[in-house]
Amino acid sequence: MKIKGLFKSVWDFGNSTIITPAELDTETGDLTVEIYHCETTELFYLDEEIFIDEDKNEYEVCPECHNFIMREKMFEGEGNGIDYDGQKICSNPYCESNWV
C-alpha cells in the first residue's frame, strides 16, 4: 500500500529544512520524493531525513541510500518467536548500510 506524506530533510545542525511531497510504499519501504529545486547552494551538512505520513507518524530515512525508510532489525528468538534487538536497518535489502 502506498501512503502520501512529506519528505523532510534537515541541514546544517537544524538551521535549514526542506520539505517536499512524497509517497511511501509501506510494504517495501521505498520512498518516491517529488523533485524539489532548492534556490540556495549554502547547504553543507545533512543532519537527517524523515518521511511524515498524513497522521503525523515519522519514519527515519536511510542515511546511506536516502531512498528507503529504516525498519526494526528482527532476529529469530527463543522457540518460534521473533525478537527485536533495538537496532534499525534499511528496508532496501541491497543497501550498503545493511552490510555491516
DSSP file (Angstrom, degrees, kcal/mol; ACC not computed):
  #  RESIDUE AA STRUCTURE BP1 BP2  ACC     N-H-->O    O-->H-N    N-H-->O    O-->H-N    TCO  KAPPA ALPHA  PHI   PSI    X-CA   Y-CA   Z-CA
    1    1 A M              0   0    0      0, 0.0    25,-3.0     0, 0.0     2,-0.4   0.000 360.0 360.0 360.0 140.5    0.0    0.0    0.0
    2    2 A K  E     -A   25   0A   0     23,-0.2     2,-0.4    24,-0.1    23,-0.2  -0.872 360.0-167.4-106.2 136.8    1.3    3.5   -0.8
    3    3 A I  E     -A   24   0A   0     21,-2.7    21,-2.8    -2,-0.4     2,-0.2  -0.951  15.5-129.7-124.0 145.4    0.7    6.4    1.5
    4    4 A K  E     +A   23   0A   0     -2,-0.4    50,-0.9    19,-0.2     2,-0.3  -0.577  45.5 119.5 -90.1 153.6    1.2   10.1    0.9
    5    5 A G  E     -AB  22  53A   0     17,-2.3    17,-2.2    -2,-0.2     2,-0.4  -0.886  54.9 -63.3-176.0-151.7    3.1   12.4    3.1
    6    6 A L  E     -AB  21  52A   0     46,-2.5    46,-2.8    -2,-0.3     2,-0.6  -0.951  25.5-143.2-126.6 143.6    6.1   14.7    3.3
    7    7 A F  E     -AB  20  51A   0     13,-3.3    13,-2.1    -2,-0.4     2,-0.5  -0.934  23.6-168.4-103.7 123.1    9.8   14.2    2.9
    8    8 A K  E     -AB  19  50A   0     42,-3.2    42,-2.7    -2,-0.6     2,-0.5  -0.955   8.4-172.4-119.1 125.0   11.7   16.4    5.3
    9    9 A S  E     -AB  18  49A   0      9,-2.7     9,-2.6    -2,-0.5     2,-0.5  -0.971   9.1-156.4-116.8 133.4   15.5   16.9    5.2
   10   10 A V  E     -AB  17  48A   0     38,-2.8    37,-2.7    -2,-0.5    38,-1.3  -0.917  16.1-171.4-112.2 129.8   17.2   18.9    7.9
   11   11 A W  E  >> +AB  16  46A   0      5,-3.4     5,-1.9    -2,-0.5     4,-0.7  -0.826  50.1  13.4-123.6 155.3   20.6   20.5    7.2
   12   12 A D  T >45S-     0   0    0     33,-3.4     3,-1.2    -2,-0.3    -1,-0.2   0.880 128.4 -46.3  51.4  55.9   23.4   22.3    8.9
   13   13 A F  T 345S-     0   0    0     32,-0.3    -1,-0.2     1,-0.3    33,-0.1   0.834 113.5 -50.0  59.8  37.3   22.6   21.5   12.6
   14   14 A G  T 345S+     0   0    0     -3,-0.4    -1,-0.3     2,-0.2    -2,-0.2   0.482 111.2 115.5  85.3   3.8   18.9   22.3   12.2
   15   15 A N  T <<5S+     0   0    0     -3,-1.2     2,-0.4    -4,-0.7    -3,-0.2   0.712  77.1  35.9 -79.6 -19.6   19.4   25.7   10.6
   16   16 A S  E   < -A   11   0A   0     -5,-1.9    -5,-3.4     2,-0.0     2,-0.4  -0.997  64.0-175.9-136.2 139.8   17.8   24.7    7.2
   17   17 A T  E     -A   10   0A   0     -2,-0.4     2,-0.4    -7,-0.2    -7,-0.2  -0.999   7.1-164.9-135.6 136.9   14.9   22.5    6.4
   18   18 A I  E     -A    9   0A   0     -9,-2.6    -9,-2.7    -2,-0.4     2,-0.4  -0.989   8.7-173.6-121.0 129.3   13.5   21.4    3.1
   19   19 A I  E     +A    8   0A   0     -2,-0.4   -11,-0.2   -11,-0.2    -2,-0.0  -0.987  10.8 163.5-125.7 130.9   10.0   19.8    2.9
   20   20 A T  E     -A    7   0A   0    -13,-2.1   -13,-3.3    -2,-0.4    16,-0.1  -0.977  43.2 -87.7-143.5 153.5    8.6   18.3   -0.3
   21   21 A P  E     +A    6   0A   0      0, 0.0    13,-2.5     0, 0.0     2,-0.3  -0.278  52.5 168.6 -61.5 147.5    5.7   15.9   -1.1
   22   22 A A  E     -AC   5  33A   0    -17,-2.2   -17,-2.3    11,-0.2     2,-0.4  -0.952  27.4-138.9-152.8 169.4    6.5   12.2   -1.1
   23   23 A E  E     -AC   4  32A   0      9,-2.1     9,-2.7    -2,-0.3     2,-0.5  -0.999  12.8-153.7-137.7 137.8    4.9    8.8   -1.2
   24   24 A L  E     -AC   3  31A   0    -21,-2.8   -21,-2.7    -2,-0.4     2,-0.9  -0.946  11.5-144.7-116.2 128.5    5.9    5.7    0.9
   25   25 A D  E  >  -A    2   0A   0      5,-2.6     4,-3.0    -2,-0.5     5,-0.4  -0.829  15.8-160.3 -85.8 108.3    5.3    2.1   -0.2
   26   26 A T  T  4 S+     0   0    0    -25,-3.0    -1,-0.2    -2,-0.9   -24,-0.1   0.724  84.6  53.3 -69.1 -21.3    4.6    0.6    3.2
   27   27 A E  T  4 S+     0   0    0    -26,-0.4    -1,-0.2     1,-0.1   -25,-0.1   0.908 124.3  22.0 -78.7 -42.8    5.3   -3.0    2.0
   28   28 A T  T  4 S-     0   0    0      2,-0.1    -2,-0.2    -3,-0.1    -1,-0.1   0.685  95.4-127.3 -98.5 -20.9    8.8   -2.3    0.6
   29   29 A G     <  +     0   0    0     -4,-3.0    40,-1.8     1,-0.3     2,-0.2   0.536  56.2 152.0  82.5   7.0    9.8    0.9    2.5
   30   30 A D  B     -E   68   0B   0     -5,-0.4    -5,-2.6    38,-0.2     2,-0.4  -0.528  32.9-148.9 -76.5 134.6   10.6    2.6   -0.8
   31   31 A L  E     -C   24   0A   0     36,-3.0     2,-0.5    -2,-0.2    -7,-0.2  -0.851  10.0-163.4-105.1 138.8   10.2    6.4   -1.0
   32   32 A T  E     -C   23   0A   0     -9,-2.7    -9,-2.1    -2,-0.4     2,-0.4  -0.976  16.7-167.4-117.7 114.7    9.2    8.4   -4.0
   33   33 A V  E     -C   22   0A   0     -2,-0.5   -11,-0.2   -11,-0.2     2,-0.2  -0.871  23.1-119.6-108.9 132.8   10.1   12.0   -3.5
   34   34 A E        -     0   0    0    -13,-2.5   -27,-0.1    -2,-0.4     2,-0.1  -0.491  41.8-103.2 -66.4 133.9    8.8   14.8   -5.7
   35   35 A I        -     0   0    0     -2,-0.2     2,-0.4     1,-0.0    -1,-0.1  -0.353  41.0-163.8 -62.1 134.7   11.8   16.6   -7.2
   36   36 A Y        -     0   0    0    -16,-0.1     2,-0.7    -3,-0.1   -16,-0.0  -0.985  12.9-145.5-126.9 129.3   12.5   19.9   -5.5
   37   37 A H        -     0   0    0     -2,-0.4     2,-0.5     2,-0.0    -2,-0.0  -0.846  16.5-155.6 -95.5 119.2   14.6   22.7   -6.8
   38   38 A C        -     0   0    0     -2,-0.7   -20,-0.0     1,-0.1    -2,-0.0  -0.826   8.8-154.3 -99.0 127.7   16.4   24.5   -4.0
   39   39 A E  S    S+     0   0    0     -2,-0.5     2,-0.3     2,-0.0    -1,-0.1   0.754  72.9  74.2 -70.9 -25.4   17.4   28.1   -4.6
   40   40 A T        -     0   0    0      1,-0.1     3,-0.1     2,-0.0    -2,-0.1  -0.616  51.3-170.7 -94.3 149.7   20.3   28.0   -2.1
   41   41 A T        +     0   0    0     -2,-0.3    -1,-0.1     1,-0.1    -2,-0.0   0.120  68.3  98.1-113.3  15.9   23.7   26.3   -2.5
   42   42 A E        +     0   0    0      2,-0.0     2,-0.5     0, 0.0    -1,-0.1   0.161  48.7 114.4 -92.9  17.4   24.5   27.0    1.1
   43   43 A L        +     0   0    0      1,-0.2     3,-0.1    -3,-0.1   -32,-0.0  -0.797  28.7 153.5 -91.2 126.2   23.5   23.5    2.4
   44   44 A F        +     0   0    0     -2,-0.5     2,-0.5     1,-0.3    -1,-0.2   0.775  53.7  40.8-119.5 -47.4   26.6   21.7    3.7
   45   45 A Y        -     0   0    0      0, 0.0   -33,-3.4     0, 0.0     2,-0.7  -0.936  64.8-145.6-119.4 119.0   25.8   19.1    6.3
   46   46 A L  E     -B   11   0A   0     -2,-0.5   -35,-0.2   -35,-0.2     3,-0.1  -0.729  17.0-179.3 -83.0 116.6   22.8   16.7    6.1
   47   47 A D  E     -     0   0A   0    -37,-2.7     2,-0.3    -2,-0.7   -36,-0.2   0.945  58.1 -33.8 -79.4 -53.8   21.5   16.1    9.7
   48   48 A E  E     -B   10   0A   0    -38,-1.3   -38,-2.8     2,-0.0     2,-0.4  -0.989  44.0-138.6-164.4 162.4   18.6   13.8    9.0
   49   49 A E  E     -B    9   0A   0     12,-0.3    12,-2.4    -2,-0.3     2,-0.4  -0.996  23.4-178.5-132.0 138.9   15.8   12.8    6.6
   50   50 A I  E     -BD   8  60A   0    -42,-2.7   -42,-3.2    -2,-0.4     2,-0.5  -0.991  22.0-144.2-138.9 141.5   12.3   11.9    7.7
   51   51 A F  E     -BD   7  59A   0      8,-2.7     8,-2.7    -2,-0.4     2,-0.5  -0.935  19.3-164.2-101.7 131.2    9.1   10.8    6.0
   52   52 A I  E     -BD   6  58A   0    -46,-2.8   -46,-2.5    -2,-0.5     6,-0.2  -0.968   7.4-150.3-118.7 118.6    6.0   12.1    7.7
   53   53 A D  E >   -B    5   0A   0      4,-2.3     3,-2.0    -2,-0.5   -48,-0.2  -0.203  36.3 -92.0 -81.4 178.5    2.6   10.5    6.8
   54   54 A E  T 3  S+     0   0    0    -50,-0.9   -49,-0.1     1,-0.3    -1,-0.1   0.704 127.0  56.0 -65.5 -20.0   -0.8   12.2    6.9
   55   55 A D  T 3  S-     0   0    0      2,-0.1    -1,-0.3     0, 0.0     3,-0.1   0.272 120.7-108.5 -93.1  10.1   -1.3   11.1   10.5
   56   56 A K    <   +     0   0    0     -3,-2.0     2,-0.3     1,-0.3    -2,-0.1   0.626  68.2 150.6  71.9  16.0    2.0   12.8   11.5
   57   57 A N        -     0   0    0      1,-0.0    -4,-2.3     2,-0.0     2,-0.4  -0.628  37.1-141.6 -75.0 137.4    3.8    9.5   12.1
   58   58 A E  E     -D   52   0A   0     -2,-0.3     2,-0.4    -6,-0.2    -6,-0.2  -0.852  15.2-167.6-108.5 138.6    7.5    9.9   11.4
   59   59 A Y  E     -D   51   0A   0     -8,-2.7    -8,-2.7    -2,-0.4     2,-0.2  -0.990  23.6-125.5-125.0 124.3    9.8    7.3    9.6
   60   60 A E  E     -D   50   0A   0     -2,-0.4    10,-2.9   -10,-0.2     2,-0.3  -0.482  24.8-137.2 -67.6 134.2   13.5    7.6    9.7
   61   61 A V  B     -F   69   0C   0    -12,-2.4   -12,-0.3     8,-0.3     8,-0.3  -0.723  30.4 -94.6 -93.5 144.2   15.0    7.6    6.2
   62   62 A C     >  -     0   0    0      6,-3.2     4,-1.3    -2,-0.3     6,-0.2  -0.365  26.9-150.6 -59.5 125.2   18.2    5.6    5.5
   63   63 A P  T  4 S+     0   0    0      0, 0.0    -1,-0.2     0, 0.0    -2,-0.0   0.589  91.9  49.8 -74.5  -8.9   21.2    7.9    5.8
   64   64 A E  T  4 S+     0   0    0     31,-0.0    -2,-0.0     0, 0.0    -3,-0.0   0.912 126.7  14.9 -93.2 -56.2   23.1    5.7    3.3
   65   65 A C  T  4 S-     0   0    0      3,-0.1    -4,-0.0    27,-0.0    -3,-0.0   0.721  80.1-152.1 -96.1 -23.0   20.8    5.3    0.3
   66   66 A H  S  < S+     0   0    0     -4,-1.3     3,-0.1     2,-0.2    -5,-0.0   0.563  75.6  86.6  65.4  10.7   18.2    8.1    1.1
   67   67 A N  S    S+     0   0    0      1,-0.1   -36,-3.0     2,-0.1     2,-0.3   0.448  82.3  47.0-119.2  -3.4   15.5    6.1   -0.8
   68   68 A F  B    S-E   30   0B   0    -38,-0.2    -6,-3.2    -6,-0.2   -38,-0.2  -0.937  77.7-113.2-137.4 157.5   14.1    3.8    1.8
   69   69 A I  B     -F   61   0C   0    -40,-1.8    22,-2.2    -2,-0.3     2,-0.3  -0.504  33.6-109.0 -86.5 161.6   12.9    4.0    5.4
   70   70 A M  E     -G   90   0D   0    -10,-2.9     2,-0.3    20,-0.2    20,-0.2  -0.678  35.6-167.2 -87.3 144.4   14.7    2.3    8.3
   71   71 A R  E     -G   89   0D   0     18,-3.4    18,-2.9    -2,-0.3     2,-0.2  -0.886  31.9 -86.3-128.7 160.8   13.0   -0.7   10.0
   72   72 A E  E     -G   88   0D   0     -2,-0.3     2,-0.6    16,-0.2    16,-0.3  -0.455  43.3-121.7 -66.7 134.9   13.5   -2.6   13.2
   73   73 A K  E     -     0   0D   0     14,-3.0    12,-1.5    -2,-0.2    14,-0.3  -0.695  33.3-163.4 -80.3 120.1   16.0   -5.4   12.8
   74   74 A M  E     -G   84   0D   0     -2,-0.6     2,-0.3    10,-0.2    10,-0.2  -0.763   9.5-177.3-106.0 150.5   14.4   -8.6   13.8
   75   75 A F  E     -G   83   0D   0      8,-2.3     8,-2.9    -2,-0.3     2,-0.4  -0.964  39.1 -86.5-142.5 161.1   16.0  -11.9   14.6
   76   76 A E  E     -G   82   0D   0     -2,-0.3     6,-0.2     6,-0.2     3,-0.1  -0.533  52.0-166.1 -70.7 123.1   14.9  -15.4   15.5
   77   77 A G        -     0   0    0      4,-2.8    -1,-0.1    -2,-0.4     2,-0.0  -0.101  36.9 -45.3 -96.6-165.0   14.3  -15.6   19.2
   78   78 A E  S >  S-     0   0    0      2,-0.1     3,-1.7    -2,-0.1    -1,-0.2  -0.358 112.7 -13.8 -63.1 141.4   13.8  -18.3   21.7
   79   79 A G  T 3  S-     0   0    0      1,-0.2     0, 0.0    -3,-0.1     0, 0.0  -0.463 130.5 -30.7  66.7-129.7   11.4  -21.0   20.5
   80   80 A N  T 3  S+     0   0    0     -2,-0.2    -1,-0.2    -4,-0.1    -2,-0.1   0.267 106.9 117.6-104.2   9.0    9.4  -19.9   17.4
   81   81 A G    <   -     0   0    0     -3,-1.7    -4,-2.8    -5,-0.1     2,-0.4  -0.301  56.9-138.2 -81.7 161.9    9.3  -16.2   18.3
   82   82 A I  E     -G   76   0D   0     -6,-0.2     2,-0.3    -2,-0.0    -6,-0.2  -0.974  24.7-164.7-116.0 131.8   10.8  -13.2   16.5
   83   83 A D  E     -G   75   0D   0     -8,-2.9    -8,-2.3    -2,-0.4     2,-0.5  -0.791  18.1-129.9-118.9 159.7   12.5  -10.6   18.6
   84   84 A Y  E     -G   74   0D   0     -2,-0.3   -10,-0.2   -10,-0.2   -12,-0.0  -0.920  11.6-163.9-106.6 131.2   13.6   -7.0   18.2
   85   85 A D  E     -     0   0D   0    -12,-1.5     3,-0.1    -2,-0.5   -11,-0.1   0.298  47.1-102.9-102.8  11.5   17.2   -6.2   19.2
   86   86 A G  E    S+     0   0D   0      1,-0.3     2,-0.2   -13,-0.3   -12,-0.1   0.377  86.4 111.8  89.5  -6.0   17.0   -2.4   19.3
   87   87 A Q  E     -     0   0D   0    -14,-0.3   -14,-3.0     0, 0.0     2,-0.4  -0.646  54.5-144.2-100.1 158.8   18.8   -1.8   16.0
   88   88 A K  E     -G   72   0D   0    -16,-0.3     2,-0.3    -2,-0.2   -16,-0.2  -0.931  13.6-171.6-119.8 148.4   17.4   -0.5   12.8
   89   89 A I  E     -G   71   0D   0    -18,-2.9   -18,-3.4    -2,-0.4     2,-0.1  -0.908  34.4 -89.8-131.4 161.3   18.3   -1.5    9.2
   90   90 A C  E     -G   70   0D   0     -2,-0.3   -20,-0.2   -20,-0.2     5,-0.1  -0.429  27.4-131.7 -69.2 143.6   17.4   -0.1    5.8
   91   91 A S  S    S+     0   0    0    -22,-2.2    -1,-0.1   -62,-0.2   -61,-0.1   0.725  91.6  85.4 -66.8 -22.4   14.3   -1.5    4.1
   92   92 A N  S >  S-     0   0    0    -23,-0.2     3,-1.9     1,-0.2     6,-0.2  -0.733  70.7-156.7 -82.4 111.0   16.3   -2.0    1.0
   93   93 A P  T 3  S+     0   0    0      0, 0.0    -1,-0.2     0, 0.0    -2,-0.0   0.693  91.9  53.6 -63.9 -16.2   18.0   -5.4    1.4
   94   94 A Y  T 3  S+     0   0    0      3,-0.0     2,-0.1    -3,-0.0     5,-0.1   0.407  79.7 121.5 -97.3   0.9   20.7   -4.3   -1.1
   95   95 A C    X   -     0   0    0     -3,-1.9     3,-1.7     1,-0.1     4,-0.2  -0.407  67.6-130.6 -67.8 138.8   21.6   -1.1    0.7
   96   96 A E  G >  S+     0   0    0      1,-0.3     3,-1.7     2,-0.2     4,-0.2   0.760 102.9  70.8 -60.8 -26.4   25.3   -0.9    1.8
   97   97 A S  G >  S+     0   0    0      1,-0.3     3,-0.6     2,-0.1    -1,-0.3   0.741  94.5  55.8 -64.9 -20.7   24.2    0.2    5.3
   98   98 A N  G <  S+     0   0    0     -3,-1.7    -1,-0.3     1,-0.2    -2,-0.2   0.470  86.6  81.7 -88.1  -2.4   23.0   -3.4    5.9
   99   99 A W  G <         0   0    0     -3,-1.7    -1,-0.2     1,-0.2    -2,-0.1   0.466 360.0 360.0 -85.4  -1.1   26.3   -5.0    5.0
  100  100 A V    <         0   0    0     -3,-0.6    -1,-0.2    -4,-0.2    -2,-0.1   0.478 360.0 360.0 -85.1 360.0   27.9   -4.4    8.4
